[in-house]
Amino acid sequence: MKHWVKATMVALSVVLAACGGKQEAEPAQAAAEPQVYRMGVNAAFAPFESVGADGKLQGFEIELAQAVADAAGIKVQMSNTPWEGIFNGLSNGDSDFLMSAITITEQRKESMDFTEPYFEATQLVVLPKGKQIANAEALKGMKVSVLTGSTGDTIAQKLLGATSTDIKRFESLELALKELENGGVQASIGDNGVVANFIKYNGADKLDIVEGIDFDKEYYGMAVRKGDQALLDKLNAGIRKVKEDGTFKSIHDKYFGQS
């Protein structure tokens, strides 16, 4: 009897030891979700950005921003923001970064930081169909439409005077060009990519680009809050990657033809 009890207890000890020694597998740690950043964009600069018939944002910079975010391992939420408030939105925290055909200038660098440039642009003078001028100085005395706060606005101020009533400012370059179409002004100044796209699809029979007036080249960059080096590094890494792997060229050629 004792031998039977002893054998039973040994067997039970082995079972308990086996149960006690078994460790439950720890659940696999979920992969960290990519950080989400809010991008401010003014969707009134076709072909860079606009609102499609389906209500969704579309355009060169919309696709490029998503490609850069993917390459950088981050997520981006895009918000259509009025141009007049887009920079305030960055400084007060409504946006984490901006991408909206924004020219990198020394003045802007004082209040925000920029990524490496991703697009080269220049300004164009537009006149009614059949009209031409010899140089930019000939704009003096004309009524000129521009996008508020743009490089074209700066050029108009230098030519006509900062307080000139001959400068008519609009919240989008498209509206500025429509004002020229409608005869409200005699000339317009704006970014080459937007101007060329507008004339191609809207004003080929009403507007002409003035040939032979060369303004300084300018470069677009993504803007982040001053001192946000962490985000700046991520965006720059994404820009470099899409340029190296051919993604940038593919998107660029889709909207501007082969370069």
SERO-4910 file (N, C-alpha, C, O; in steps of 0.05 Angstrom, whole numbers):
BEGIN
 pado doro    nc1    nc2    nc3   cac1   cac2   cac3    cc1    cc2    cc3    oc1    oc2    oc3
  Met    A     17    -24      0      0      0      0     17     25      0     13     44    -15
  Lys    A     38     25     18     56     48     19     70     53     -8     74     75    -17
  His    A     78     29    -20     92     32    -46     73     45    -67     82     61    -83
  Trp    A     48     37    -66     29     48    -85     25     78    -80     24     94    -99
  Val    A     22     86    -54     19    115    -47     43    131    -56     41    153    -67
  Lys    A     67    119    -50     92    133    -57     94    137    -87    102    158    -97
  Ala    A     87    116   -102     88    117   -132     69    138   -142     75    154   -161
  Thr    A     45    139   -130     25    159   -138     35    187   -134     31    204   -151
  Met    A     47    192   -110     57    219   -103     79    227   -122     81    251   -130
  Val    A     97    208   -129    119    215   -147    108    223   -174    116    243   -186
  Ala    A     88    207   -184     76    213   -210     63    240   -210     65    256   -229
  Leu    A     49    246   -187     35    272   -184     55    295   -184     50    316   -196
  Ser    A     78    291   -171     99    311   -169    109    317   -197    115    340   -204
  Val    A    113    296   -213    123    300   -240    104    316   -257    112    334   -271
  Val    A     78    310   -254     57    324   -269     57    354   -261     56    371   -278
  Leu    A     57    359   -235     56    386   -225     81    402   -233     80    425   -240
  Ala    A    104    388   -232    129    401   -240    128    409   -270    136    430   -278
  Ala    A    116    390   -286    114    396   -314     96    419   -320    101    436   -336
  Cys    A     73    420   -305     54    442   -308     67    469   -299     64    489   -312
  Gly    A     80    467   -276     92    492   -265    115    502   -282    120    526   -283
  Gly    A    129    484   -296    152    492   -311    144    503   -338    161    515   -352
  Lys    A    120    498   -347    112    508   -374    106    538   -373     91    547   -357
  Gln    A    119    553   -391    115    582   -391     97    590   -415    100    580   -437
  Glu    A     79    607   -409     61    616   -431     76    634   -450     91    652   -441
  Ala    A     72    630   -475     85    647   -495     75    675   -493     51    680   -492
  Glu    A     93    694   -493     86    723   -492     75    731   -519     86    725   -540
  Pro    A     53    746   -519     42    755   -544     63    772   -559     77    788   -547
  Ala    A     63    769   -586     82    785   -602     75    815   -599     52    822   -600
  Gln    A     96    831   -597     92    859   -593     82    871   -620     95    867   -640
  Ala    A     61    886   -619     50    898   -643     70    919   -654     82    934   -639
  Ala    A     73    920   -680     91    939   -692     80    967   -687     56    972   -687
  Ala    A     99    985   -681     91   1013   -675     78   1026   -699     88   1023   -722
  Glu    A     57   1040   -695     43   1054   -716     60   1078   -726     72   1092   -709
  Pro    A     62   1083   -752     77   1106   -761     65   1132   -750     41   1134   -746
  Gln    A     82   1151   -744     72   1176   -733     57   1192   -754     65   1192   -778
  Val    A     36   1205   -746     19   1220   -765     25   1249   -763     26   1261   -741
  Tyr    A     30   1262   -786     35   1290   -787     14   1304   -805      5   1293   -825
  Arg    A      6   1328   -796    -14   1343   -811     -1   1362   -831     16   1378   -823
  Met    A     -9   1360   -856      2   1377   -877    -18   1398   -886    -41   1391   -894
  Gly    A    -11   1423   -885    -28   1444   -895    -22   1449   -925      1   1451   -932
  Val    A    -43   1451   -941    -40   1456   -970    -63   1473   -979    -86   1469   -971
  Asn    A    -57   1492   -997    -78   1508  -1009    -84   1497  -1037    -69   1501  -1055
  Ala    A   -106   1482  -1039   -113   1468  -1064   -124   1486  -1085   -147   1482  -1095
  Ala    A   -109   1506  -1093   -118   1524  -1114    -95   1531  -1132    -93   1553  -1143
  Phe    A    -77   1511  -1136    -53   1515  -1152    -49   1492  -1172    -28   1481  -1174
  Ala    A    -70   1485  -1187    -67   1464  -1207    -44   1471  -1226    -42   1494  -1234
  Pro    A    -27   1452  -1234    -29   1424  -1228    -15   1414  -1203    -13   1390  -1198
  Phe    A     -7   1433  -1186      7   1425  -1161    -12   1413  -1141     -7   1392  -1129
  Glu    A    -35   1427  -1137    -55   1417  -1120    -82   1430  -1126    -83   1454  -1132
  Ser    A   -103   1414  -1126   -130   1424  -1131   -149   1403  -1120   -142   1382  -1111
  Val    A   -175   1411  -1121   -196   1392  -1111   -209   1380  -1136   -219   1395  -1153
  Gly    A   -210   1354  -1137   -222   1340  -1160   -252   1340  -1159   -264   1349  -1140
  Ala    A   -264   1329  -1180   -293   1328  -1182   -305   1311  -1160   -328   1314  -1152
  Asp    A   -289   1292  -1149   -298   1275  -1127   -293   1287  -1100   -299   1274  -1079
  Gly    A   -284   1312  -1099   -279   1326  -1074   -253   1319  -1061   -247   1330  -1039
  Lys    A   -237   1303  -1074   -211   1295  -1062   -188   1312  -1073   -190   1323  -1095
  Leu    A   -167   1315  -1057   -144   1331  -1065   -129   1315  -1087   -127   1290  -1085
  Gln    A   -119   1330  -1106   -104   1317  -1128    -82   1336  -1138    -83   1360  -1132
  Gly    A    -62   1325  -1152    -42   1341  -1164    -14   1331  -1158    -10   1312  -1143
  Phe    A      6   1345  -1170     34   1337  -1168     43   1336  -1139     55   1316  -1131
  Glu    A     38   1357  -1124     48   1357  -1096     33   1339  -1078     44   1329  -1058
  Ile    A      8   1334  -1084     -8   1315  -1068      4   1287  -1071      8   1273  -1051
  Glu    A     10   1279  -1095     22   1252  -1100     51   1251  -1089     59   1231  -1077
  Leu    A     66   1273  -1092     93   1274  -1083     94   1273  -1052    111   1259  -1041
  Ala    A     76   1287  -1039     76   1287  -1010     71   1259   -999     83   1251   -979
  Gln    A     52   1245  -1012     46   1218  -1003     70   1199  -1008     76   1182   -991
  Ala    A     84   1203  -1030    107   1186  -1036    130   1192  -1016    143   1173  -1007
  Val    A    134   1217  -1010    155   1224   -991    148   1213   -963    166   1203   -949
  Ala    A    123   1215   -955    115   1204   -929    119   1174   -928    129   1164   -908
  Asp    A    112   1160   -949    116   1131   -950    146   1124   -948    153   1106   -933
  Ala    A    162   1140   -963    191   1135   -962    203   1141   -935    222   1128   -927
  Ala    A    191   1160   -921    201   1168   -895    190   1151   -872    199   1154   -849
  Gly    A    171   1134   -878    159   1117   -857    140   1132   -839    138   1125   -815
  Ile    A    127   1152   -849    108   1168   -833     81   1168   -848     79   1161   -871
  Lys    A     60   1177   -833     34   1181   -846     28   1211   -847     38   1227   -831
  Val    A     13   1219   -868      7   1247   -871    -23   1251   -874    -36   1236   -889
  Gln    A    -34   1271   -860    -62   1279   -863    -62   1307   -876    -51   1326   -865
  Met    A    -74   1309   -899    -73   1334   -914    -98   1350   -909   -121   1340   -909
  Ser    A    -95   1376   -905   -117   1394   -899   -117   1417   -918    -97   1432   -919
  Asn    A   -138   1421   -933   -141   1444   -952   -144   1469   -935   -164   1473   -921
  Thr    A   -124   1487   -938   -123   1511   -921   -122   1536   -938   -106   1537   -958
  Pro    A   -137   1557   -932   -135   1582   -948   -106   1593   -947    -93   1592   -927
  Trp    A    -97   1603   -970    -70   1613   -973    -64   1635   -952    -42   1636   -940
  Glu    A    -83   1652   -948    -78   1675   -930    -73   1667   -901    -61   1682   -886
  Gly    A    -81   1642   -894    -77   1634   -866    -58   1610   -864    -55   1599   -842
  Ile    A    -46   1602   -886    -31   1577   -886     -6   1579   -868      1   1559   -855
  Phe    A      8   1602   -868     32   1604   -852     25   1607   -822     40   1597   -805
  Asn    A      4   1621   -816     -5   1623   -788    -13   1595   -777     -8   1589   -754
  Gly    A    -25   1579   -795    -32   1552   -787     -9   1535   -779    -11   1518   -761
  Leu    A     14   1540   -792     39   1526   -785     49   1536   -758     56   1519   -741
  Ser    A     51   1562   -754     62   1572   -730     45   1567   -705     56   1564   -683
  Asn    A     19   1566   -708      2   1561   -684     -4   1531   -679    -19   1525   -661
  Gly    A      7   1514   -696      4   1485   -691    -19   1471   -705    -23   1447   -701
  Asp    A    -34   1485   -722    -55   1472   -737    -44   1452   -757    -56   1432   -763
  Ser    A    -20   1459   -767     -6   1441   -786     22   1435   -776     34   1451   -761
  Asp    A     32   1412   -783     60   1405   -775     79   1413   -797    103   1419   -791
  Phe    A     70   1412   -822     87   1422   -844     68   1431   -867     45   1425   -867
  Leu    A     80   1446   -885     65   1457   -908     78   1448   -934    102   1445   -936
  Met    A     61   1443   -954     71   1438   -981     50   1449  -1000     28   1438  -1004
  Ser    A     57   1472  -1013     37   1485  -1030     51   1504  -1049     45   1528  -1049
  Ala    A     69   1494  -1065     84   1511  -1083     96   1535  -1069     94   1558  -1078
  Ile    A    109   1529  -1046    120   1551  -1029    149   1556  -1036    166   1539  -1033
  Thr    A    154   1580  -1045    181   1588  -1052    198   1592  -1027    190   1604  -1008
  Ile    A    222   1581  -1028    241   1584  -1006    254   1612  -1009    267   1618  -1028
  Thr    A    249   1629   -989    261   1656   -989    275   1662   -962    269   1649   -942
  Glu    A    293   1681   -963    307   1688   -938    288   1699   -917    291   1693   -893
  Gln    A    268   1714   -926    249   1725   -907    233   1703   -893    229   1703   -869
  Arg    A    224   1683   -909    209   1661   -897    227   1644   -879    217   1633   -859
  Lys    A    252   1642   -885    270   1626   -868    273   1637   -840    281   1623   -822
  Glu    A    266   1662   -837    268   1674   -810    247   1663   -791    251   1663   -767
  Ser    A    224   1653   -802    203   1643   -784    196   1614   -788    179   1603   -774
  Met    A    209   1601   -807    204   1572   -812    228   1559   -824    246   1573   -834
  Asp    A    230   1533   -823    252   1519   -836    242   1504   -860    219   1496   -862
  Phe    A    260   1501   -880    252   1488   -905    268   1462   -910    292   1460   -902
  Thr    A    255   1444   -924    269   1420   -933    287   1428   -957    288   1451   -966
  Glu    A    302   1408   -967    316   1412   -992    296   1418  -1013    273   1408  -1012
  Pro    A    303   1434  -1033    284   1441  -1054    277   1417  -1071    294   1399  -1075
  Tyr    A    252   1416  -1081    244   1394  -1098    233   1403  -1125    226   1386  -1142
  Phe    A    231   1430  -1129    220   1439  -1154    231   1467  -1161    233   1484  -1144
  Glu    A    240   1470  -1186    250   1496  -1195    228   1511  -1210    215   1499  -1227
  Ala    A    225   1536  -1204    204   1552  -1216    214   1580  -1223    236   1588  -1216
  Thr    A    197   1595  -1237    202   1623  -1243    175   1637  -1246    154   1624  -1247
  Gln    A    176   1663  -1248    152   1679  -1251    148   1686  -1280    167   1690  -1296
  Leu    A    122   1687  -1288    115   1695  -1315     96   1719  -1315     80   1722  -1297
  Val    A     99   1735  -1336     80   1757  -1340     60   1748  -1361     67   1738  -1382
  Val    A     34   1753  -1355     13   1745  -1373     -3   1770  -1382     -9   1788  -1365
  Leu    A     -9   1771  -1407    -24   1794  -1419    -48   1783  -1435    -49   1760  -1441
  Pro    A    -66   1801  -1441    -89   1793  -1459    -78   1783  -1486    -56   1792  -1494
  Lys    A    -92   1765  -1499    -84   1754  -1524    -76   1775  -1544    -91   1794  -1549
  Gly    A    -52   1772  -1556    -43   1790  -1577    -27   1814  -1567    -15   1828  -1582
  Lys    A    -26   1817  -1540    -11   1839  -1529     17   1830  -1521     21   1806  -1514
  Gln    A     37   1848  -1523     64   1841  -1515     77   1866  -1504     70   1889  -1511
  Ile    A     97   1862  -1486    113   1884  -1476    142   1876  -1478    149   1852  -1480
  Ala    A    160   1896  -1479    188   1891  -1483    203   1882  -1458    222   1866  -1460
  Asn    A    194   1891  -1435    208   1885  -1410    189   1889  -1387    167   1900  -1390
  Ala    A    198   1881  -1363    181   1883  -1339    175   1912  -1332    154   1918  -1320
  Glu    A    193   1930  -1338    189   1959  -1332    164   1970  -1345    152   1989  -1335
  Ala    A    156   1957  -1367    132   1966  -1382    106   1961  -1366     85   1972  -1373
  Leu    A    108   1946  -1344     85   1941  -1327     78   1965  -1310     55   1967  -1300
  Lys    A     96   1983  -1307     91   2008  -1292     68   2023  -1305     69   2029  -1328
  Gly    A     49   2030  -1289     25   2045  -1299      2   2026  -1306    -20   2035  -1312
  Met    A      8   2000  -1307    -14   1981  -1312    -26   1971  -1286    -14   1973  -1265
  Lys    A    -50   1961  -1288    -63   1947  -1266    -55   1917  -1268    -59   1905  -1289
  Val    A    -44   1907  -1246    -32   1880  -1246    -45   1863  -1224    -47   1871  -1202
  Ser    A    -53   1839  -1232    -64   1820  -1212    -44   1800  -1203    -27   1791  -1219
  Val    A    -44   1793  -1177    -25   1774  -1166    -39   1757  -1144    -60   1764  -1134
  Leu    A    -25   1736  -1136    -33   1721  -1112    -22   1735  -1088      2   1742  -1087
  Thr    A    -39   1740  -1068    -30   1754  -1044     -6   1740  -1031     -6   1716  -1026
  Gly    A     14   1756  -1025     38   1746  -1010     56   1728  -1026     73   1715  -1015
  Ser    A     52   1726  -1052     68   1708  -1069     93   1723  -1079     96   1747  -1075
  Thr    A    110   1708  -1093    134   1721  -1106    124   1741  -1127    137   1761  -1131
  Gly    A    103   1734  -1141     92   1753  -1161     83   1779  -1148     86   1801  -1159
  Asp    A     72   1777  -1124     64   1801  -1108     89   1818  -1102     88   1842  -1105
  Thr    A    110   1804  -1094    135   1819  -1087    146   1833  -1112    155   1856  -1109
  Ile    A    146   1820  -1135    156   1832  -1160    139   1856  -1167    149   1877  -1174
  Ala    A    112   1854  -1165     94   1876  -1171     99   1900  -1152     99   1923  -1161
  Gln    A    104   1894  -1127    110   1916  -1108    136   1930  -1115    138   1955  -1113
  Lys    A    156   1915  -1124    182   1928  -1132    178   1945  -1156    191   1966  -1159
  Leu    A    161   1937  -1175    157   1952  -1199    138   1975  -1196    143   1997  -1206
  Leu    A    116   1971  -1181     95   1991  -1179     94   2006  -1153     81   2027  -1151
  Gly    A    109   1995  -1133    108   2007  -1106     91   1991  -1087     70   1981  -1095
  Ala    A    101   1988  -1063     87   1970  -1043     59   1978  -1037     42   1961  -1032
  Thr    A     53   2004  -1039     26   2014  -1032      9   2021  -1057    -12   2033  -1055
  Ser    A     19   2013  -1080      5   2020  -1105    -23   2008  -1107    -27   1985  -1101
  Thr    A    -41   2024  -1114    -69   2015  -1118    -73   2000  -1144    -95   1990  -1150
  Asp    A    -52   2000  -1161    -53   1985  -1186    -49   1955  -1182    -52   1940  -1201
  Ile    A    -41   1947  -1158    -37   1919  -1153    -63   1908  -1141    -72   1917  -1121
  Lys    A    -74   1888  -1155    -99   1875  -1145    -92   1847  -1136    -82   1831  -1151
  Arg    A    -97   1842  -1111    -89   1817  -1098   -112   1798  -1095   -135   1806  -1089
  Phe    A   -107   1772  -1099   -128   1751  -1098   -118   1728  -1081    -94   1724  -1077
  Glu    A   -137   1712  -1071   -130   1690  -1053   -121   1665  -1069   -112   1646  -1056
  Ser    A   -123   1666  -1095   -111   1644  -1111   -102   1657  -1138   -112   1677  -1147
  Leu    A    -82   1644  -1150    -72   1654  -1175    -92   1650  -1197    -93   1666  -1216
  Glu    A   -108   1630  -1195   -130   1625  -1214   -149   1649  -1215   -157   1658  -1237
  Leu    A   -156   1659  -1192   -174   1683  -1191   -160   1707  -1203   -173   1724  -1216
  Ala    A   -134   1709  -1198   -119   1732  -1209   -118   1731  -1239   -121   1751  -1253
  Leu    A   -115   1707  -1250   -115   1704  -1280   -143   1708  -1291   -146   1718  -1314
  Lys    A   -164   1699  -1277   -191   1704  -1287   -197   1734  -1287   -212   1743  -1305
  Glu    A   -186   1749  -1268   -190   1778  -1268   -178   1790  -1294   -189   1809  -1305
  Leu    A   -155   1779  -1302   -143   1789  -1327   -160   1781  -1351   -164   1797  -1369
  Glu    A   -170   1756  -1351   -188   1747  -1372   -213   1765  -1375   -222   1771  -1397
  Asn    A   -223   1774  -1352   -248   1790  -1352   -243   1819  -1356   -262   1835  -1356
  Gly    A   -218   1827  -1360   -212   1855  -1365   -209   1873  -1341   -208   1898  -1344
  Gly    A   -209   1861  -1317   -207   1878  -1293   -179   1889  -1288   -175   1908  -1274
  Val    A   -159   1876  -1300   -131   1886  -1299   -119   1883  -1327   -131   1871  -1345
  Gln    A    -95   1894  -1330    -82   1893  -1356    -60   1873  -1358    -50   1866  -1379
  Ala    A    -51   1862  -1334    -30   1842  -1334    -32   1825  -1308    -45   1833  -1289
  Ser    A    -18   1803  -1309    -17   1786  -1285     11   1774  -1282     24   1769  -1303
  Ile    A     20   1769  -1258     46   1757  -1253     41   1732  -1235     28   1734  -1215
  Gly    A     53   1709  -1243     49   1685  -1227     69   1663  -1234     85   1665  -1253
  Asp    A     69   1642  -1218     87   1619  -1221     83   1606  -1248     60   1601  -1256
  Asn    A    105   1598  -1260    103   1587  -1287     86   1562  -1290     71   1559  -1309
  Gly    A     89   1544  -1270     74   1518  -1272     44   1523  -1271     29   1510  -1286
  Val    A     35   1540  -1254      7   1546  -1251     -4   1562  -1274    -25   1556  -1285
  Val    A     12   1582  -1283      4   1598  -1306      1   1581  -1331    -20   1583  -1345
  Ala    A     21   1565  -1336     20   1548  -1361     -4   1529  -1360    -17   1525  -1380
  Asn    A     -9   1518  -1337    -32   1499  -1334    -59   1514  -1338    -76   1503  -1352
  Phe    A    -61   1537  -1327    -86   1553  -1330    -92   1560  -1359   -114   1557  -1369
  Ile    A    -71   1570  -1372    -75   1578  -1400    -81   1554  -1418    -98   1555  -1436
  Lys    A    -67   1531  -1412    -72   1507  -1428   -101   1498  -1427   -112   1489  -1447
  Tyr    A   -113   1499  -1403   -139   1487  -1399   -162   1508  -1398   -185   1501  -1399
  Asn    A   -155   1534  -1395   -176   1553  -1391   -174   1578  -1409   -195   1588  -1417
  Gly    A   -150   1587  -1414   -148   1614  -1427   -131   1615  -1451   -120   1637  -1457
  Ala    A   -128   1594  -1466   -110   1594  -1490   -119   1614  -1511   -103   1624  -1526
  Asp    A   -145   1619  -1512   -156   1637  -1532   -158   1666  -1522   -166   1684  -1537
  Lys    A   -151   1670  -1497   -154   1697  -1485   -129   1709  -1474   -126   1733  -1471
  Leu    A   -109   1692  -1467    -85   1702  -1454    -59   1693  -1468    -59   1672  -1481
  Asp    A    -38   1709  -1465    -12   1702  -1476      9   1705  -1454      8   1724  -1438
  Ile    A     29   1688  -1454     52   1691  -1436     72   1708  -1451     78   1704  -1474
  Val    A     83   1728  -1436    102   1746  -1448    129   1732  -1450    139   1721  -1431
  Glu    A    141   1732  -1474    167   1719  -1478    189   1739  -1473    186   1763  -1478
  Gly    A    212   1729  -1464    236   1746  -1461    239   1761  -1436    258   1776  -1433
  Ile    A    220   1758  -1416    223   1771  -1390    232   1749  -1371    217   1731  -1364
  Asp    A    257   1752  -1362    269   1731  -1345    271   1741  -1316    285   1761  -1310
  Phe    A    257   1728  -1298    260   1733  -1270    278   1712  -1257    284   1691  -1270
  Asp    A    287   1717  -1233    305   1698  -1220    291   1671  -1216    267   1670  -1212
  Lys    A    307   1650  -1217    296   1623  -1211    290   1622  -1182    303   1635  -1165
  Glu    A    269   1607  -1175    262   1602  -1147    257   1573  -1143    254   1557  -1162
  Tyr    A    257   1565  -1118    255   1536  -1112    234   1532  -1090    233   1546  -1070
  Tyr    A    218   1510  -1094    197   1503  -1075    209   1483  -1055    226   1466  -1061
  Gly    A    200   1486  -1030    207   1468  -1009    184   1464   -990    166   1480   -989
  Met    A    185   1442   -975    165   1437   -953    174   1454   -929    198   1456   -923
  Ala    A    155   1467   -916    161   1484   -893    153   1470   -867    131   1460   -865
  Val    A    170   1471   -847    164   1461   -820    168   1484   -800    180   1504   -806
  Arg    A    157   1480   -776    161   1501   -755    191   1505   -749    206   1485   -750
  Lys    A    198   1528   -743    226   1535   -737    237   1517   -715    225   1515   -694
  Gly    A    259   1503   -721    271   1486   -701    261   1457   -700    272   1441   -684
  Asp    A    242   1450   -717    232   1422   -717    250   1405   -734    243   1396   -756
  Gln    A    274   1400   -723    294   1385   -738    287   1356   -743    294   1345   -764
  Ala    A    273   1344   -724    265   1316   -727    248   1311   -751    253   1293   -767
  Leu    A    227   1328   -754    210   1325   -778    224   1333   -803    221   1320   -824
  Leu    A    241   1354   -801    256   1363   -825    274   1340   -835    275   1335   -859
  Asp    A    287   1326   -817    304   1304   -825    288   1281   -839    297   1270   -858
  Lys    A    265   1275   -828    248   1254   -840    239   1262   -868    241   1246   -887
  Leu    A    230   1287   -872    221   1296   -898    244   1296   -918    241   1288   -941
  Asn    A    267   1306   -909    291   1307   -927    299   1278   -936    306   1274   -959
  Ala    A    298   1260   -917    305   1232   -923    285   1221   -943    293   1206   -962
  Gly    A    259   1227   -940    239   1218   -959    243   1230   -987    240   1216  -1007
  Ile    A    249   1256   -988    254   1269  -1014    278   1257  -1028    276   1251  -1052
  Arg    A    299   1252  -1014    323   1240  -1026    316   1212  -1037    325   1204  -1059
  Lys    A    301   1197  -1022    295   1169  -1030    278   1169  -1055    284   1153  -1073
  Val    A    257   1186  -1057    240   1185  -1081    255   1196  -1105    248   1189  -1128
  Lys    A    275   1213  -1101    291   1222  -1123    310   1200  -1133    314   1196  -1157
  Glu    A    320   1185  -1114    339   1163  -1121    326   1139  -1134    337   1127  -1152
  Asp    A    302   1133  -1125    289   1108  -1136    271   1113  -1160    258   1094  -1170
  Gly    A    270   1138  -1170    255   1144  -1194    226   1152  -1190    213   1159  -1209
  Thr    A    217   1151  -1165    189   1158  -1160    184   1187  -1166    163   1194  -1178
  Phe    A    202   1204  -1159    199   1233  -1164    196   1238  -1194    178   1253  -1202
  Lys    A    214   1227  -1210    213   1231  -1239    186   1222  -1250    175   1235  -1268
  Ser    A    177   1199  -1241    152   1188  -1251    129   1207  -1245    112   1212  -1263
  Ile    A    127   1218  -1221    106   1236  -1214    109   1263  -1229     89   1274  -1239
  His    A    133   1273  -1231    139   1298  -1245    131   1296  -1274    117   1313  -1285
  Asp    A    139   1274  -1287    133   1271  -1316    103   1268  -1321     93   1276  -1342
  Lys    A     88   1257  -1302     59   1255  -1305     46   1282  -1308     26   1284  -1322
  Tyr    A     56   1302  -1293     43   1328  -1293     56   1349  -1311     43   1367  -1320
  Phe    A     82   1346  -1316     97   1366  -1331    111   1356  -1356    126   1371  -1369
  Gly    A    107   1331  -1363    120   1320  -1386    148   1310  -1379    158   1317  -1357
  Gln    A    160   1296  -1396    187   1284  -1391    208   1306  -1389    208   1325  -1405
  Ser    A    225   1304  -1368    246   1324  -1364    272   1314  -1374    292   1328  -1372
***
